[in-house]
């Protein structure tokens, strides 16, 4: 589910996270507050996906999933220079794929292409974060620090980090650095035939008839370490190149150590005869991956102001890691200002990647392999994403709800397709209020 969250969060950032405009006065008569008043952002999304390469069932089976998410971000000016931000998010999903951690619920024959109704078929992910930022009197130096926690049914995560940004050249140039650390703890949940999940203590394989290879006796070793640490370090450079052109570059390093595989994802070996209960193939083992991974990403943005109606926003990123994955991401967005208050923005994103060294499709691994996965997120594929959004902006906050003035409303839809047959769609909506 972390991949899902990872996809959901990426789309939200794509929708709402573009470069901020920098306001400046040539003559500083007084020190302007960094944030004039309390701001409240609400963001919600509805996500759905489908495909036939579920990692829970070894690279075959349904990937159907729906997810509803919501978040609230409250930014509070503590004084002229300091801002406290509180962020809370919650995501509730229903997954036909993860339901097959235990496909033998007795409601219908176990089948990789059908959903079970066990407790693992749905869950809630929650996240909370608090951050603090301080700006110098001349607004050329910005420091920030952040703490966060998140939890799902099989893991708990805590994190902390900070950043520093330096503006100079009359605020036309910005250099930044940021670092984050995440400490995660897994609560391993295995396929039911290998040890089961929290709701599957009643399962007894002896109560079922095994077909195919009736001498089912997997060589399964439970995971002995359930921690995962992630460290990231990033550098940024932004430059206003002309009145119409702005560019930025980013370089990120990530190091992960610990349990990097997902314990409930099955793997089937080519050199072991298949065993079945009902219509479901029993696991030969779980996904096994190295306990270390290093990632590097370098990217850049280029935004061009054509006129008061059209703006072009472009983005490119190259990524590689020591698992053998290399990827390219290219994105373009064309905001079109229809009126003073309404802007529409069609967008397109292209992505491709090579396969991880440890990936192979269903029944292509051998039992003698050291590492193995049939998770298609680690396979070779290319993907296209088309999006369309609309923004309503009221800079004077004429419309009010109680004491809050409405500043903006955003609505966007993204349609995502992989050449493997996986498809997904997400609708995101957000609104920003200012406390008068």
VOVEX-728718 format. One record per residue (C-alpha): residue in three letters; chain; x, y, z. Coordinates in pm, whole numbers, plus 50000, padded with zeros to 5 digits. Each point is the difference from the previous one (the first is absolute). Layout:
BEGIN
<r 'Ala' 'A' <X Y Z>>;
...
//
This chain:
BEGIN
<r 'Unk' 'A' <50000 50000 50000>>;
<r 'Unk' 'A' <50297 50233 50039>>;
<r 'Unk' 'A' <50030 50008 49620>>;
<r 'Unk' 'A' <49638 50112 49978>>;
<r 'Unk' 'A' <50051 50267 50258>>;
<r 'Unk' 'A' <50313 50086 49817>>;
<r 'Unk' 'A' <49796 50040 49668>>;
<r 'Unk' 'A' <49719 50196 50171>>;
<r 'Unk' 'A' <50235 50240 50169>>;
<r 'Unk' 'A' <50198 50056 49671>>;
<r 'Unk' 'A' <49684 50098 49808>>;
<r 'Unk' 'A' <49893 50242 50273>>;
<r 'Unk' 'A' <50341 50165 49990>>;
<r 'Unk' 'A' <49984 50016 49620>>;
<r 'Unk' 'A' <49663 50174 50027>>;
<r 'Unk' 'A' <50070 50248 50276>>;
<r 'Unk' 'A' <50379 50024 50039>>;
<r 'Unk' 'A' <50135 50228 49728>>;
<r 'Unk' 'A' <50246 50286 50049>>;
<r 'Unk' 'A' <49885 50280 50225>>;
<r 'Unk' 'A' <50005 50362 49898>>;
<r 'Unk' 'A' <50243 50215 50198>>;
<r 'Unk' 'A' <49872 50342 50107>>;
<r 'Unk' 'A' <50250 50272 50068>>;
<r 'Unk' 'A' <50013 50374 50060>>;
<r 'Unk' 'A' <50285 50209 49864>>;
<r 'Unk' 'A' <49971 50234 50299>>;
<r 'Unk' 'A' <49952 49842 50344>>;
<r 'Unk' 'A' <49810 50260 50197>>;
<r 'Unk' 'A' <49901 49736 50255>>;
<r 'Unk' 'A' <50056 49629 50050>>;
<r 'Unk' 'A' <49720 49816 49826>>;
<r 'Unk' 'A' <49867 49693 50174>>;
<r 'Unk' 'A' <50089 49670 49837>>;
<r 'Unk' 'A' <49636 49891 50037>>;
<r 'Unk' 'A' <49733 50259 50066>>;
<r 'Unk' 'A' <49735 49775 50155>>;
<r 'Unk' 'A' <49906 49639 50071>>;
<r 'Unk' 'A' <49954 49791 49685>>;
<r 'Unk' 'A' <49811 49671 49984>>;
<r 'Unk' 'A' <50032 49758 49707>>;
<r 'Unk' 'A' <49765 49708 49943>>;
<r 'Unk' 'A' <50092 49734 49745>>;
<r 'Unk' 'A' <49803 49686 49919>>;
<r 'Unk' 'A' <50035 49730 49736>>;
<r 'Unk' 'A' <49833 49691 49861>>;
<r 'Unk' 'A' <50228 49743 49838>>;
<r 'Unk' 'A' <49927 49675 49817>>;
<r 'Unk' 'A' <50220 49748 49821>>;
<r 'Unk' 'A' <49977 49669 49819>>;
<r 'Unk' 'A' <50233 49748 49839>>;
<r 'Unk' 'A' <50090 49632 49994>>;
<r 'Unk' 'A' <50350 49985 50148>>;
<r 'Unk' 'A' <49943 50003 50375>>;
<r 'Unk' 'A' <50318 49958 50205>>;
<r 'Unk' 'A' <49798 49846 50286>>;
<r 'Unk' 'A' <49928 49701 49776>>;
<r 'Unk' 'A' <50343 49974 49840>>;
<r 'Unk' 'A' <49956 50223 49694>>;
<r 'Unk' 'A' <49656 49876 49892>>;
<r 'Unk' 'A' <49651 50088 50114>>;
<r 'Unk' 'A' <49788 50304 50057>>;
<r 'Unk' 'A' <50149 50335 50097>>;
<r 'Unk' 'A' <49665 50169 50062>>;
<r 'Unk' 'A' <50015 50264 50268>>;
<r 'Unk' 'A' <49812 50314 50099>>;
<r 'Unk' 'A' <50125 50262 50242>>;
<r 'Unk' 'A' <49853 50314 50151>>;
<r 'Unk' 'A' <50235 50248 50162>>;
<r 'Unk' 'A' <49977 50335 50170>>;
<r 'Unk' 'A' <50239 50241 50163>>;
<r 'Unk' 'A' <49995 50332 50180>>;
<r 'Unk' 'A' <50295 50239 50023>>;
<r 'Unk' 'A' <49989 50291 50242>>;
<r 'Unk' 'A' <50267 50270 49971>>;
<r 'Unk' 'A' <50022 50232 50301>>;
<r 'Unk' 'A' <50212 50318 50009>>;
<r 'Unk' 'A' <50163 50013 50344>>;
<r 'Unk' 'A' <50147 50345 49938>>;
<r 'Unk' 'A' <50144 50197 49710>>;
<r 'Unk' 'A' <50267 49737 49928>>;
<r 'Unk' 'A' <49878 49661 50116>>;
<r 'Unk' 'A' <49736 49757 49873>>;
<r 'Unk' 'A' <49868 49685 50165>>;
<r 'Unk' 'A' <49837 49748 49766>>;
<r 'Unk' 'A' <49785 49706 50111>>;
<r 'Unk' 'A' <49918 49731 49745>>;
<r 'Unk' 'A' <49763 49706 50046>>;
<r 'Unk' 'A' <49912 49738 49736>>;
<r 'Unk' 'A' <49789 49687 49991>>;
<r 'Unk' 'A' <49952 49745 49724>>;
<r 'Unk' 'A' <49750 49712 49998>>;
<r 'Unk' 'A' <50023 49731 49735>>;
<r 'Unk' 'A' <49828 49683 49889>>;
<r 'Unk' 'A' <50228 49757 49815>>;
<r 'Unk' 'A' <49913 49681 49815>>;
<r 'Unk' 'A' <50372 49930 49975>>;
<r 'Unk' 'A' <50095 50021 50368>>;
<r 'Unk' 'A' <49682 49815 50091>>;
<r 'Unk' 'A' <50170 49692 49853>>;
<r 'Unk' 'A' <50252 49991 50282>>;
<r 'Unk' 'A' <49731 49755 50111>>;
<r 'Unk' 'A' <49798 49889 49696>>;
<r 'Unk' 'A' <49832 49713 50191>>;
<r 'Unk' 'A' <49723 50181 50188>>;
<r 'Unk' 'A' <49735 49739 49926>>;
<r 'Unk' 'A' <49773 50244 49816>>;
<r 'Unk' 'A' <50112 49880 49655>>;
<r 'Unk' 'A' <50282 49786 49858>>;
<r 'Unk' 'A' <50343 50162 50034>>;
<r 'Unk' 'A' <50104 50163 49672>>;
<r 'Unk' 'A' <50276 50249 49917>>;
<r 'Unk' 'A' <49759 50186 49772>>;
<r 'Unk' 'A' <49728 50036 50265>>;
<r 'Unk' 'A' <49997 50203 50321>>;
<r 'Unk' 'A' <49979 49836 50339>>;
<r 'Unk' 'A' <49814 50160 50290>>;
<r 'Unk' 'A' <50263 49965 50274>>;
<r 'Unk' 'A' <50110 50282 50227>>;
<r 'Unk' 'A' <50294 50080 49771>>;
<r 'Unk' 'A' <49761 50101 49720>>;
<r 'Unk' 'A' <49978 50351 50141>>;
<r 'Unk' 'A' <50194 50223 50235>>;
<r 'Unk' 'A' <50074 50359 50098>>;
<r 'Unk' 'A' <50327 50187 49966>>;
<r 'Unk' 'A' <50057 50307 50215>>;
<r 'Unk' 'A' <50268 50267 50011>>;
<r 'Unk' 'A' <50069 50299 50219>>;
<r 'Unk' 'A' <50275 50260 49966>>;
<r 'Unk' 'A' <50103 50325 50159>>;
<r 'Unk' 'A' <50254 50242 49855>>;
<r 'Unk' 'A' <50153 50333 50094>>;
<r 'Unk' 'A' <50166 50254 49773>>;
<r 'Unk' 'A' <50189 50320 50073>>;
<r 'Unk' 'A' <50090 50278 49757>>;
<r 'Unk' 'A' <50272 50258 50058>>;
<r 'Unk' 'A' <49915 50369 50012>>;
<r 'Unk' 'A' <50104 50053 49639>>;
<r 'Unk' 'A' <49814 49681 49895>>;
<r 'Unk' 'A' <50314 49865 49836>>;
<r 'Unk' 'A' <50050 49709 50242>>;
<r 'Unk' 'A' <49733 49742 50081>>;
<r 'Unk' 'A' <50041 49714 50248>>;
<r 'Unk' 'A' <49746 49726 50065>>;
<r 'Unk' 'A' <49963 49683 50208>>;
<r 'Unk' 'A' <49740 49723 49988>>;
<r 'Unk' 'A' <49878 49701 50203>>;
<r 'Unk' 'A' <49756 49736 49870>>;
<r 'Unk' 'A' <49839 49667 50084>>;
<r 'Unk' 'A' <49794 49762 49787>>;
<r 'Unk' 'A' <49846 49657 50044>>;
<r 'Unk' 'A' <49824 49724 49808>>;
<r 'Unk' 'A' <49892 49649 50097>>;
<r 'Unk' 'A' <50347 49853 49947>>;
<r 'Unk' 'A' <50243 50283 50074>>;
<r 'Unk' 'A' <50072 50312 50204>>;
<r 'Unk' 'A' <50226 50284 49891>>;
<r 'Unk' 'A' <50149 50305 50169>>;
<r 'Unk' 'A' <50208 50265 49832>>;
<r 'Unk' 'A' <50180 50326 50045>>;
<r 'Unk' 'A' <50182 50240 49774>>;
<r 'Unk' 'A' <50091 50355 49917>>;
<r 'Unk' 'A' <50092 50237 49722>>;
<r 'Unk' 'A' <50183 50324 49932>>;
<r 'Unk' 'A' <49952 50239 49707>>;
<r 'Unk' 'A' <50214 50299 49907>>;
<r 'Unk' 'A' <49874 50272 49765>>;
<r 'Unk' 'A' <50233 50255 49844>>;
<r 'Unk' 'A' <50052 50199 49682>>;
<r 'Unk' 'A' <49695 50214 50095>>;
<r 'Unk' 'A' <49808 49675 50066>>;
<r 'Unk' 'A' <50046 49888 49639>>;
<r 'Unk' 'A' <50214 49704 50111>>;
<r 'Unk' 'A' <49927 49738 50264>>;
<r 'Unk' 'A' <50214 49718 50138>>;
<r 'Unk' 'A' <49853 49742 50235>>;
<r 'Unk' 'A' <50087 49684 50186>>;
<r 'Unk' 'A' <49770 49757 50178>>;
<r 'Unk' 'A' <50043 49677 50195>>;
<r 'Unk' 'A' <49756 49746 50143>>;
<r 'Unk' 'A' <50018 49682 50206>>;
<r 'Unk' 'A' <49721 49741 50030>>;
<r 'Unk' 'A' <50003 49716 50250>>;
<r 'Unk' 'A' <49750 49728 49910>>;
<r 'Unk' 'A' <49887 49687 50182>>;
<r 'Unk' 'A' <49823 49717 49820>>;
<r 'Unk' 'A' <49753 49764 50163>>;
<r 'Unk' 'A' <50049 49713 49753>>;
<r 'Unk' 'A' <49685 49846 49852>>;
<r 'Unk' 'A' <50060 49691 49788>>;
<r 'Unk' 'A' <49786 49816 49745>>;
<r 'Unk' 'A' <49756 49790 50198>>;
<r 'Unk' 'A' <50149 49667 49889>>;
<r 'Unk' 'A' <50343 50113 50128>>;
<r 'Unk' 'A' <49899 50135 50336>>;
<r 'Unk' 'A' <49700 50221 49945>>;
<r 'Unk' 'A' <49895 50346 50101>>;
<r 'Unk' 'A' <49847 50157 50307>>;
<r 'Unk' 'A' <49650 49878 49910>>;
<r 'Unk' 'A' <50100 49652 49882>>;
<r 'Unk' 'A' <50092 49812 50316>>;
<r 'Unk' 'A' <49715 49758 49936>>;
<r 'Unk' 'A' <50150 49881 49669>>;
<r 'Unk' 'A' <50113 49639 49998>>;
<r 'Unk' 'A' <50132 49865 49673>>;
<r 'Unk' 'A' <49906 49648 50107>>;
<r 'Unk' 'A' <49633 50092 49971>>;
<r 'Unk' 'A' <50040 50055 49623>>;
<r 'Unk' 'A' <50057 49769 49705>>;
<r 'Unk' 'A' <50324 50070 49816>>;
<r 'Unk' 'A' <50011 49925 49628>>;
<r 'Unk' 'A' <50286 49996 49753>>;
<r 'Unk' 'A' <50311 49928 50202>>;
<r 'Unk' 'A' <49835 49858 50311>>;
<r 'Unk' 'A' <50333 49985 50185>>;
<r 'Unk' 'A' <49994 50374 50074>>;
<r 'Unk' 'A' <50297 50068 50227>>;
<r 'Unk' 'A' <50149 50346 49935>>;
<r 'Unk' 'A' <50341 50087 50140>>;
<r 'Unk' 'A' <49883 50319 50169>>;
<r 'Unk' 'A' <50206 50207 50244>>;
<r 'Unk' 'A' <49822 50286 50178>>;
<r 'Unk' 'A' <50158 50344 49987>>;
<r 'Unk' 'A' <50235 50056 50293>>;
<r 'Unk' 'A' <50039 50379 49965>>;
<r 'Unk' 'A' <49700 50232 49976>>;
<r 'Unk' 'A' <50160 50345 49994>>;
<r 'Unk' 'A' <50066 50232 49709>>;
<r 'Unk' 'A' <50188 50331 50003>>;
<r 'Unk' 'A' <49992 50253 49717>>;
<r 'Unk' 'A' <50235 50298 49965>>;
<r 'Unk' 'A' <49967 50271 49737>>;
<r 'Unk' 'A' <50210 50302 49906>>;
<r 'Unk' 'A' <49904 50247 49732>>;
<r 'Unk' 'A' <50134 50314 49837>>;
<r 'Unk' 'A' <49808 50261 49803>>;
<r 'Unk' 'A' <50086 50293 49775>>;
<r 'Unk' 'A' <49745 50243 49860>>;
<r 'Unk' 'A' <50066 50294 49770>>;
<r 'Unk' 'A' <49783 50269 49843>>;
<r 'Unk' 'A' <50156 50014 49656>>;
<r 'Unk' 'A' <49790 50283 49859>>;
<r 'Unk' 'A' <49667 50171 50052>>;
<r 'Unk' 'A' <49832 49703 49833>>;
<r 'Unk' 'A' <50227 49704 50071>>;
<r 'Unk' 'A' <50078 49821 50327>>;
<r 'Unk' 'A' <50200 49680 50045>>;
<r 'Unk' 'A' <50097 49768 50284>>;
<r 'Unk' 'A' <50217 49694 50058>>;
<r 'Unk' 'A' <49977 49734 50271>>;
<r 'Unk' 'A' <50231 49718 50109>>;
<r 'Unk' 'A' <49884 49738 50251>>;
<r 'Unk' 'A' <50174 49710 50172>>;
<r 'Unk' 'A' <49811 49731 50193>>;
<r 'Unk' 'A' <50141 49710 50201>>;
<r 'Unk' 'A' <49777 49725 50141>>;
<r 'Unk' 'A' <50101 49722 50236>>;
<r 'Unk' 'A' <49805 49717 50160>>;
<r 'Unk' 'A' <49688 49816 49889>>;
<r 'Unk' 'A' <49940 50124 49644>>;
<r 'Unk' 'A' <49775 49717 49883>>;
<r 'Unk' 'A' <49628 49959 50070>>;
<r 'Unk' 'A' <49942 49687 50214>>;
<r 'Unk' 'A' <49654 49912 49862>>;
<r 'Unk' 'A' <50102 50001 49631>>;
<r 'Unk' 'A' <50028 49645 49862>>;
<r 'Unk' 'A' <50258 49855 49763>>;
<r 'Unk' 'A' <49960 49682 49790>>;
<r 'Unk' 'A' <50305 49803 49884>>;
<r 'Unk' 'A' <50036 49839 49659>>;
<r 'Unk' 'A' <50179 49692 50140>>;
<r 'Unk' 'A' <49736 49910 50263>>;
<r 'Unk' 'A' <49675 49826 49907>>;
<r 'Unk' 'A' <49685 50203 50057>>;
<r 'Unk' 'A' <49767 49936 50295>>;
<r 'Unk' 'A' <49645 50134 50022>>;
<r 'Unk' 'A' <49716 50044 50245>>;
<r 'Unk' 'A' <49678 50055 49809>>;
<r 'Unk' 'A' <50104 50227 49708>>;
<r 'Unk' 'A' <50286 50171 50180>>;
<r 'Unk' 'A' <50367 49907 49958>>;
<r 'Unk' 'A' <50188 49965 50330>>;
<r 'Unk' 'A' <50315 50207 50049>>;
<r 'Unk' 'A' <50345 49852 49955>>;
<r 'Unk' 'A' <50146 50292 50198>>;
<r 'Unk' 'A' <49957 50370 50069>>;
<r 'Unk' 'A' <50176 50285 49824>>;
<r 'Unk' 'A' <50368 50023 50101>>;
<r 'Unk' 'A' <50203 50312 49922>>;
<r 'Unk' 'A' <50336 50142 50114>>;
<r 'Unk' 'A' <50010 50187 50330>>;
<r 'Unk' 'A' <50161 50305 49841>>;
<r 'Unk' 'A' <49905 50233 49717>>;
<r 'Unk' 'A' <50157 50325 49875>>;
<r 'Unk' 'A' <49806 50237 49775>>;
<r 'Unk' 'A' <50105 50310 49805>>;
<r 'Unk' 'A' <49771 50241 49814>>;
<r 'Unk' 'A' <50085 50314 49807>>;
<r 'Unk' 'A' <49738 50222 49842>>;
<r 'Unk' 'A' <49911 50344 49882>>;
<r 'Unk' 'A' <49708 50232 49937>>;
<r 'Unk' 'A' <49960 50270 49740>>;
<r 'Unk' 'A' <49702 50235 50016>>;
<r 'Unk' 'A' <49930 50252 49723>>;
<r 'Unk' 'A' <49747 50284 50013>>;
<r 'Unk' 'A' <49867 50043 49646>>;
<r 'Unk' 'A' <49745 50270 50073>>;
<r 'Unk' 'A' <49725 50081 50250>>;
<r 'Unk' 'A' <49801 49699 49876>>;
<r 'Unk' 'A' <50257 49723 49943>>;
<r 'Unk' 'A' <50283 49858 50211>>;
<r 'Unk' 'A' <50209 49689 49925>>;
<r 'Unk' 'A' <50129 49791 50290>>;
<r 'Unk' 'A' <50239 49715 49919>>;
<r 'Unk' 'A' <50184 49744 50210>>;
<r 'Unk' 'A' <50252 49721 49942>>;
<r 'Unk' 'A' <50160 49752 50242>>;
<r 'Unk' 'A' <50252 49719 49959>>;
<r 'Unk' 'A' <50021 49733 50271>>;
<r 'Unk' 'A' <50219 49697 50065>>;
<r 'Unk' 'A' <50069 49766 50291>>;
<r 'Unk' 'A' <50226 49707 50088>>;
<r 'Unk' 'A' <49718 49750 49941>>;
<r 'Unk' 'A' <50036 50055 49625>>;
<r 'Unk' 'A' <49706 50237 49944>>;
<r 'Unk' 'A' <50048 50302 49775>>;
<r 'Unk' 'A' <49710 50228 49919>>;
<r 'Unk' 'A' <49903 50316 49813>>;
<r 'Unk' 'A' <49714 50230 50089>>;
<r 'Unk' 'A' <49881 50287 49779>>;
<r 'Unk' 'A' <49706 50225 50081>>;
<r 'Unk' 'A' <49844 50301 49832>>;
<r 'Unk' 'A' <49711 50217 50116>>;
<r 'Unk' 'A' <49833 50289 49816>>;
<r 'Unk' 'A' <49802 50227 50234>>;
<r 'Unk' 'A' <49749 50208 49806>>;
<r 'Unk' 'A' <49848 50302 50174>>;
<r 'Unk' 'A' <49637 50019 49887>>;
<r 'Unk' 'A' <49898 50293 50222>>;
<r 'Unk' 'A' <50149 50188 50294>>;
<r 'Unk' 'A' <49873 49724 50229>>;
<r 'Unk' 'A' <50001 49681 49792>>;
<r 'Unk' 'A' <50299 49809 49862>>;
<r 'Unk' 'A' <49998 49662 49829>>;
<r 'Unk' 'A' <50312 49786 49973>>;
<r 'Unk' 'A' <50031 49695 49776>>;
<r 'Unk' 'A' <50309 49790 50067>>;
<r 'Unk' 'A' <50188 49697 49872>>;
<r 'Unk' 'A' <50257 49779 50174>>;
<r 'Unk' 'A' <50214 49724 49849>>;
<r 'Unk' 'A' <50197 49747 50203>>;
<r 'Unk' 'A' <50212 49696 49919>>;
<r 'Unk' 'A' <50230 49775 50201>>;
<r 'Unk' 'A' <50218 49694 49969>>;
<r 'Unk' 'A' <49937 49693 50215>>;
<r 'Unk' 'A' <50166 49936 50332>>;
<r 'Unk' 'A' <50268 49731 49999>>;
<r 'Unk' 'A' <49783 49787 50230>>;
<r 'Unk' 'A' <49674 50014 49804>>;
<r 'Unk' 'A' <49854 49716 49797>>;
<r 'Unk' 'A' <49638 49929 49900>>;
<r 'Unk' 'A' <49781 49724 50138>>;
<r 'Unk' 'A' <50185 49666 50031>>;
<r 'Unk' 'A' <50322 50129 49842>>;
<r 'Unk' 'A' <50215 49999 50316>>;
<r 'Unk' 'A' <50197 49698 50118>>;
<r 'Unk' 'A' <50012 49876 50358>>;
<r 'Unk' 'A' <50379 50036 49989>>;
<r 'Unk' 'A' <49978 50379 49948>>;
<r 'Unk' 'A' <50113 50213 50293>>;
<r 'Unk' 'A' <49756 50286 49937>>;
<r 'Unk' 'A' <49668 50001 49815>>;
<r 'Unk' 'A' <49684 50199 49943>>;
<r 'Unk' 'A' <49708 49993 49758>>;
<r 'Unk' 'A' <49882 50350 50092>>;
<r 'Unk' 'A' <49932 50177 49669>>;
<r 'Unk' 'A' <50085 50335 50158>>;
<r 'Unk' 'A' <50359 49874 49964>>;
<r 'Unk' 'A' <49955 49875 49643>>;
<r 'Unk' 'A' <50089 50168 49672>>;
<r 'Unk' 'A' <49713 50216 49877>>;
<r 'Unk' 'A' <49899 50335 49857>>;
<r 'Unk' 'A' <49702 50209 50107>>;
<r 'Unk' 'A' <49797 50295 49879>>;
<r 'Unk' 'A' <49797 50233 50217>>;
<r 'Unk' 'A' <49753 50258 49869>>;
<r 'Unk' 'A' <49855 50263 50228>>;
<r 'Unk' 'A' <49759 50290 49995>>;
<r 'Unk' 'A' <49934 50247 50278>>;
<r 'Unk' 'A' <49825 50324 50080>>;
<r 'Unk' 'A' <50082 50262 50263>>;
<r 'Unk' 'A' <49779 50272 50142>>;
<r 'Unk' 'A' <50191 50282 50170>>;
<r 'Unk' 'A' <49857 50284 50204>>;
<r 'Unk' 'A' <50291 50217 50111>>;
<r 'Unk' 'A' <49766 50231 50194>>;
<r 'Unk' 'A' <49828 49707 50180>>;
<r 'Unk' 'A' <49656 50147 49936>>;
<r 'Unk' 'A' <49821 49673 50078>>;
<r 'Unk' 'A' <49995 49892 50366>>;
<r 'Unk' 'A' <49917 49699 50213>>;
<r 'Unk' 'A' <49965 50126 50356>>;
<r 'Unk' 'A' <50324 50194 50064>>;
<r 'Unk' 'A' <50193 49840 49716>>;
<r 'Unk' 'A' <50036 50163 49661>>;
<r 'Unk' 'A' <50023 49772 49698>>;
<r 'Unk' 'A' <50327 50056 49813>>;
<r 'Unk' 'A' <50000 49719 49743>>;
<r 'Unk' 'A' <49841 49675 49884>>;
<r 'Unk' 'A' <50182 49734 49795>>;
<r 'Unk' 'A' <49852 49700 49821>>;
<r 'Unk' 'A' <50198 49756 49786>>;
<r 'Unk' 'A' <49971 49658 49838>>;
<r 'Unk' 'A' <50295 49782 49896>>;
<r 'Unk' 'A' <49977 49686 49787>>;
<r 'Unk' 'A' <50297 49762 50023>>;
<r 'Unk' 'A' <50084 49704 49772>>;
<r 'Unk' 'A' <50291 49754 49988>>;
<r 'Unk' 'A' <50088 49786 49701>>;
<r 'Unk' 'A' <49963 49695 50230>>;
<r 'Unk' 'A' <49623 50059 50011>>;
<r 'Unk' 'A' <49994 50168 50341>>;
<r 'Unk' 'A' <49774 50305 50008>>;
<r 'Unk' 'A' <49901 50254 50262>>;
<r 'Unk' 'A' <49809 50322 50042>>;
<r 'Unk' 'A' <49994 50262 50272>>;
<r 'Unk' 'A' <49780 50301 50067>>;
<r 'Unk' 'A' <50146 50259 50236>>;
<r 'Unk' 'A' <49831 50305 50144>>;
<r 'Unk' 'A' <50139 50269 50224>>;
<r 'Unk' 'A' <49899 50332 50148>>;
<r 'Unk' 'A' <50188 50265 50194>>;
<r 'Unk' 'A' <49851 50230 50264>>;
<r 'Unk' 'A' <50144 50301 50178>>;
<r 'Unk' 'A' <49895 50103 50349>>;
<r 'Unk' 'A' <49889 50362 49989>>;
//
